[in-house]
Amino acid sequence: MKVLVTGANGQLARSLVERASSRRHLELVALGRPSLDLAQKGSAASAIERTQPDIVINAAAYTAVDQAEHEPQLAFRINAEAAGEFAAAAASIGAPIIQVSTDYVFDGRTREPYREDSPTHPLGVYGATKLAGEDHVRAANPRHAIVRTAWVYSPFSKNFVRTIIEAARARDVLTVVDDQLGSPTSALDLAEGLIRMVETWTESPQLGLGETFHLAGSGVASWFGVAEFVMSECHKHCLDTAKVLPIRTADWPTKAVRPSNSILDSRKFEAAFGYTMPAWRESMSAVVGRLADEGAVLGG
Ligand SMILES: NC(=O)c1ccc[n+]([C@@H]2O[C@H](COP(=O)([O-])OP(=O)(O)OC[C@H]3O[C@@H](n4cnc5c(N)ncnc54)[C@H](OP(=O)(O)O)[C@@H]3O)[C@@H](O)[C@H]2O)c1
């Protein structure tokens, strides 16, 4: 089975490639810039034409949440229009598409974990463009699955866990917001879940199509809690550590407003595809350990 993955250099695409490498029945073709530039109209159709995939996973996105406030048109182009173009191009060859989306489609004003049918209300441009992307995909290809995730980290690329480890090399004290709650998600676990979904389709090709799912790490944390945990894991691996102090969001102004509750309820995915996301601490511990072993905390 051939799976086309977009955003080849991103956390999720790299995790998908790694997790699929041991599955002989899966051929993953990961495309990214410069060969696939979603800012260009027609790029999706030509990628589908070239690769003729059985399934598409759209993992590419404009993910710079604050910068998106300054570049709403570019963010909309990549997160909404191009996602729709990929869905349409996939539909033209009868292929289903998994569109990866975000907790930032919600405003965070409830205290409960968000379910798939909870009302959406993005607070910023990034969330609004990703929500529009969901709609474009739904409209362009009935054989879609929208999978929303949250707070993604991995051994790869830029993410909060790597940023904290690097900051602790430079500073003795770090201040981190303690009033935003979420579900930290290892991109490797997310990739595993998406691969299980794809594998399920060989037996049950209609399962979950036309639906929306949440898939995020099990358990809840604040960014402060994540930073403290990362420091405790760094200590175990003899990496530099820093003291972490909690602050409030109001003390750390950012261009984009973030939801104070980003907790996603992943039970619908679990029931449909028989895959439970590991506890976030377990997965984060493994990622910090891997970074320590590889000595690869800095750089790509
Ligand atoms: N990261 C999170 O915390 C988070 C949370 C919720 C949902 N998500 C969603 O999860 C998915 C995967 O995220 P991730 O963490 O893997 O993101 P990531 O590491 O930022 O990767 C995104 C990829 O998209 C690519 N991209 C950006 N603009 C592009 C363009 N014009 N043409 C082609 N590719 C382009 C980037 O390419 P370059 O490498 O060339 O820049 C990058 O490789 C995305 O849909 C994201 O919205 C992420």
The ligand as a Tripos MOL2 file, in Angstrom:
@<TRIPOS>MOLECULE
LIG
   48    52     1     0     0
SMALL
NO_CHARGES

@<TRIPOS>ATOM
      1 N1          3.1960   20.9240   16.4460 N.am      1 LIG1
      2 C1          2.1120   20.9310   17.2170 C.2       1 LIG1
      3 O1          2.1770   21.1850   18.4250 O.2       1 LIG1
      4 C2          0.7630   20.6020   16.6240 C.ar      1 LIG1
      5 C3         -0.3630   20.6640   17.4560 C.ar      1 LIG1
      6 C4         -1.6190   20.3600   16.9060 C.ar      1 LIG1
      7 C5         -1.7190   19.9870   15.5830 C.ar      1 LIG1
      8 N2         -0.6020   19.9700   14.8200 N.ar      1 LIG1
      9 C6         -0.7730   19.5990   13.4050 C.3       1 LIG1
     10 O2         -0.0650   18.3890   13.1980 O.3       1 LIG1
     11 C7          0.4530   18.3570   11.8640 C.3       1 LIG1
     12 C8          1.9210   18.0300   11.9090 C.3       1 LIG1
     13 O3          2.5750   19.0360   12.6630 O.3       1 LIG1
     14 P1          4.1390   18.9760   12.9530 P.3       1 LIG1
     15 O4          4.3290   19.1890   14.4090 O.co2     1 LIG1
     16 O5          4.7550   17.8150   12.2830 O.co2     1 LIG1
     17 O6          4.5660   20.3180   12.2140 O.3       1 LIG1
     18 P2          5.9960   20.7990   11.7440 P.3       1 LIG1
     19 O7          7.0730   20.0070   12.4060 O.co2     1 LIG1
     20 O8          5.9830   22.2770   11.8680 O.co2     1 LIG1
     21 O9          5.9750   20.3740   10.2230 O.3       1 LIG1
     22 C9          5.1420   21.0050    9.2970 C.3       1 LIG1
     23 C10         5.7100   20.7700    7.9310 C.3       1 LIG1
     24 O10         4.8990   21.4660    6.9990 O.3       1 LIG1
     25 C11         5.7470   21.9530    6.0210 C.3       1 LIG1
     26 N3          5.2630   23.1050    5.2900 N.ar      1 LIG1
     27 C12         5.0360   24.3580    5.7460 C.ar      1 LIG1
     28 N4          4.7170   25.1580    4.7180 N.ar      1 LIG1
     29 C13         4.7670   24.3890    3.5930 C.ar      1 LIG1
     30 C14         4.5820   24.6450    2.2180 C.ar      1 LIG1
     31 N5          4.2860   25.8710    1.7700 N.pl3     1 LIG1
     32 N6          4.7060   23.6230    1.3510 N.ar      1 LIG1
     33 C15         5.0430   22.3920    1.7710 C.ar      1 LIG1
     34 N7          5.2650   22.0950    3.0560 N.ar      1 LIG1
     35 C16         5.1270   23.0880    3.9620 C.ar      1 LIG1
     36 C17         7.0140   22.3700    6.7490 C.3       1 LIG1
     37 O11         8.0500   22.3920    5.7920 O.3       1 LIG1
     38 P3          9.5290   22.9660    6.0970 P.3       1 LIG1
     39 O12        10.1910   21.8950    6.9170 O.co2     1 LIG1
     40 O13        10.1020   23.1250    4.7400 O.co2     1 LIG1
     41 O14         9.3170   24.2550    6.8360 O.co2     1 LIG1
     42 C18         7.1480   21.2900    7.7870 C.3       1 LIG1
     43 O15         7.9970   20.2590    7.3460 O.3       1 LIG1
     44 C19         0.0940   19.7060   11.2480 C.3       1 LIG1
     45 O16        -1.0970   19.5680   10.5150 O.3       1 LIG1
     46 C20        -0.1770   20.6060   12.4360 C.3       1 LIG1
     47 O17        -1.0950   21.6220   12.1220 O.3       1 LIG1
     48 C21         0.6210   20.2450   15.2940 C.ar      1 LIG1
@<TRIPOS>BOND
     1     1     2 1
     2     2     3 2
     3     2     4 1
     4     4     5 ar
     5     4    48 ar
     6     5     6 ar
     7     6     7 ar
     8     7     8 ar
     9     8     9 1
    10     8    48 ar
    11     9    10 1
    12     9    46 1
    13    10    11 1
    14    11    12 1
    15    11    44 1
    16    12    13 1
    17    13    14 1
    18    14    15 2
    19    14    16 1
    20    14    17 1
    21    17    18 1
    22    18    19 2
    23    18    20 1
    24    18    21 1
    25    21    22 1
    26    22    23 1
    27    23    24 1
    28    23    42 1
    29    24    25 1
    30    25    26 1
    31    25    36 1
    32    26    27 ar
    33    26    35 ar
    34    27    28 ar
    35    28    29 ar
    36    29    30 ar
    37    29    35 ar
    38    30    31 1
    39    30    32 ar
    40    32    33 ar
    41    33    34 ar
    42    34    35 ar
    43    36    37 1
    44    36    42 1
    45    37    38 1
    46    38    39 2
    47    38    40 1
    48    38    41 1
    49    42    43 1
    50    44    45 1
    51    44    46 1
    52    46    47 1
@<TRIPOS>SUBSTRUCTURE
     1 LIG1         1 GROUP 0 **** ****
